[in-house]
Amino acid sequence: MSTRAVLEVIALGVEDAVAAQAGGADRLELVTDMAADGLTPSVPTFVGIRAAVDIDLRVMLRLSDGFAAGGPEGVDRLAGVARELRGAGADQFVLGFLDAGGGPDLAAVERIVAELDGCRWTFHRAIDRAADRDALRKQLADLPGLDAYLTAGSAAGVDDGLSTLVAEAGRDREPGYEPTVMVGGGLRLDHVPTLRSAGITAFHIGGAARPSGWSGPVSTRSVTEWRRTLDELDGADGS
């Protein structure tokens, strides 16, 4: 395979970020409060991490648990946070909102994306809770900057979603399927050979990088194991 797989690691702070980069992560997803499944970090947290590492950073835009944007007031707050982060130098983001019917909340997504001024962004695992994954992709297809979907293929995780992930990877030339499939959510190393064979080139880990759980930091050794496994499957030397 000629495309080196991308490894993205969740980072909660500078210690995580430094350890993940040392282990070979290509990119970090910056969040806070994993008890709420990952919310927007503070601007000072972003600034500190940006100063500590030189790999790509994608900052979560999400202010409360769940996948609702919180109505007009919530969208206004998110737009303000996005502006602050842009002003601090953030240039990649993660977001995703659903309406009450399980479709994409287009008004919220479009409003936030407008604040990003063309920056690249990932639509996160809200897609795994969508009423119709295919329809969601097609509705979002023309939004500027959307270059990845973070997905397990199922709300229950990669074990249940594996066949969906493989099928979607095979549709990458179809409208709505051009963004990268980035697999995360219960992802294990034993899933990777099947996913790489299907042509998936991006992988996202959180708890898998933390042997002590979310109360402990990212382990450089764990990230290195993932990097080595991906590179061995690619026939690459990791350089």
C-alpha positions in Angstrom: 0.0 0.0 0.0 1.4 3.3 -1.0 -0.5 5.5 1.4 0.9 5.6 5.0 -1.9 5.2 7.5 -2.8 8.2 9.6 -2.8 7.7 13.4 -4.9 10.2 15.4 -4.8 10.2 19.2 -7.0 11.9 21.7 -5.2 14.4 23.9 -6.5 16.1 27.0 -3.5 18.2 27.7 0.2 18.9 27.1 1.4 15.6 28.7 -0.8 13.6 26.4 0.2 15.5 23.3 3.9 15.2 23.9 3.6 11.4 24.6 1.4 10.9 21.5 3.8 12.7 19.2 6.8 10.8 20.7 5.0 7.5 19.9 4.4 8.4 16.3 1.0 10.0 16.2 0.3 12.0 13.0 -2.5 14.1 14.5 -4.2 14.8 17.8 -7.9 15.3 18.6 -8.1 17.9 21.4 -10.9 17.5 23.9 -11.8 17.8 27.5 -14.2 16.0 29.8 -14.3 12.4 28.5 -17.1 11.7 31.0 -19.2 13.6 28.5 -17.6 11.8 25.6 -15.3 14.7 24.7 -16.0 18.5 24.8 -14.3 21.6 23.6 -11.0 22.3 25.4 -10.2 25.8 26.7 -8.3 28.2 24.5 -5.3 28.2 26.9 -5.2 24.4 26.7 -5.1 24.6 22.9 -2.4 27.2 23.0 -0.3 25.2 25.4 -0.5 22.0 23.3 0.2 24.0 20.1 3.4 25.3 21.7 4.4 21.8 22.8 4.0 19.8 19.6 4.3 20.3 15.9 1.9 17.8 14.5 -1.6 18.6 13.3 -4.3 19.4 15.9 -8.0 19.0 15.5 -10.1 20.8 18.1 -13.5 19.5 19.2 -16.4 21.9 18.9 -19.0 20.5 21.3 -20.2 22.1 24.5 -22.4 19.4 26.0 -22.9 15.6 26.0 -25.0 14.3 23.2 -25.3 15.3 19.6 -27.7 18.2 19.7 -26.3 21.7 19.1 -28.4 23.2 21.9 -30.7 25.4 19.8 -29.9 28.9 18.6 -28.3 29.9 21.9 -26.0 26.8 21.8 -25.1 27.5 18.2 -24.3 31.1 19.1 -22.0 29.9 21.9 -20.3 27.4 19.6 -19.7 30.0 16.9 -18.1 32.3 19.5 -15.9 29.5 20.7 -14.9 28.7 17.1 -13.9 32.3 16.6 -11.8 32.4 19.7 -10.0 29.2 18.8 -9.4 30.5 15.2 -8.0 33.7 16.7 -5.6 31.6 18.8 -4.3 29.8 15.8 -6.5 26.7 15.6 -6.9 25.6 11.9 -8.5 22.1 12.1 -11.7 21.1 13.9 -14.1 18.3 14.8 -17.8 18.7 15.0 -21.2 17.1 14.2 -24.8 17.8 15.2 -28.0 15.9 14.7 -31.6 17.1 14.7 -34.4 15.4 16.7 -35.1 13.1 13.8 -31.6 11.8 13.6 -30.7 13.8 10.5 -27.8 16.3 10.3 -28.7 19.6 11.9 -27.7 21.5 8.8 -28.5 24.9 10.2 -26.1 24.4 13.1 -23.4 22.7 11.1 -23.5 25.3 8.3 -23.3 28.2 10.9 -20.3 26.7 12.6 -18.5 25.8 9.4 -19.0 29.4 8.2 -16.9 30.5 11.2 -14.1 28.1 10.2 -13.3 30.1 7.1 -12.4 27.0 5.0 -10.5 25.1 7.7 -10.4 21.3 7.4 -12.7 19.5 9.8 -14.0 16.0 10.7 -17.7 15.1 11.2 -17.4 12.9 14.3 -19.3 9.9 15.6 -22.7 11.6 15.4 -22.8 9.7 12.0 -23.0 6.5 14.0 -26.3 7.7 15.6 -27.8 9.1 12.4 -31.1 7.7 11.2 -29.6 7.3 7.7 -25.8 7.4 7.2 -26.0 7.6 3.4 -28.4 10.5 3.5 -26.3 12.3 6.0 -23.2 12.0 3.8 -25.0 13.3 0.8 -26.6 16.3 2.7 -23.1 17.3 4.0 -21.2 16.6 0.7 -20.8 20.2 -0.4 -19.8 21.8 2.9 -16.3 23.4 2.7 -13.5 21.8 4.6 -15.1 18.5 5.4 -12.4 15.9 4.8 -13.1 13.1 7.2 -15.7 11.1 9.1 -14.8 9.7 12.4 -16.9 6.5 12.7 -17.1 3.0 14.2 -19.7 2.0 11.6 -22.1 1.5 14.5 -23.1 3.3 17.7 -22.1 0.1 19.5 -18.5 0.2 18.2 -16.2 -1.3 15.6 -17.1 -4.9 16.4 -20.6 -4.3 15.2 -19.7 -1.8 12.5 -16.9 -3.5 10.8 -18.9 -4.6 7.7 -20.3 -1.1 7.3 -16.9 0.5 7.5 -15.5 -1.9 4.8 -18.5 -1.2 2.6 -18.2 2.6 2.9 -14.5 2.5 2.2 -15.3 0.8 -1.1 -17.6 3.7 -2.1 -15.0 6.5 -2.0 -15.6 7.6 -5.5 -19.3 8.2 -4.9 -20.8 11.6 -4.1 -20.7 12.1 -0.3 -18.1 9.4 0.2 -15.0 11.4 -0.8 -14.0 12.3 2.8 -11.6 9.9 4.5 -13.1 7.2 6.7 -11.3 7.5 10.0 -12.1 4.6 12.2 -12.5 5.0 16.0 -14.8 3.8 18.7 -13.9 0.5 20.3 -11.0 0.1 17.8 -8.5 -2.6 18.6 -5.3 -3.7 16.9 -6.9 -6.9 15.7 -9.4 -4.9 13.7 -6.6 -3.1 11.7 -5.6 -5.8 9.2 -9.1 -6.1 7.9 -9.6 -2.4 7.8 -6.3 -1.7 6.0 -7.1 -4.5 3.5 -10.3 -2.7 2.7 -8.3 0.5 1.9 -9.0 2.4 5.1 -6.1 4.8 5.8 -7.0 6.6 9.0 -7.3 5.4 12.6 -8.3 7.1 15.8 -7.5 5.9 19.3 -8.4 7.2 22.8 -8.6 4.6 25.5 -6.3 2.3 23.5 -3.5 4.7 24.1 -4.1 4.8 27.9 -3.2 1.5 29.8 -4.4 3.1 33.0 -7.7 4.3 31.6 -8.9 7.8 31.2 -7.6 8.7 34.6 -4.1 8.1 33.3 -2.0 9.8 30.6 -1.4 8.7 27.0 1.4 6.1 26.9 4.1 6.6 24.3 4.7 2.9 24.3 1.1 2.2 23.4 1.1 4.7 20.6 4.3 3.3 19.3 2.8 -0.2 19.2 -0.1 1.2 17.0 2.3 3.1 14.8 4.5 0.0 14.3 1.5 -2.2 13.5 0.2 0.3 10.9 3.7 0.7 9.3 4.3 -3.1 9.2 0.9 -3.6 7.4 1.9 -0.8 5.0 5.3 -2.3 4.4 6.6 1.1 5.6 9.5 1.8 7.9 7.6 4.6 9.7 9.9 7.3 8.5 
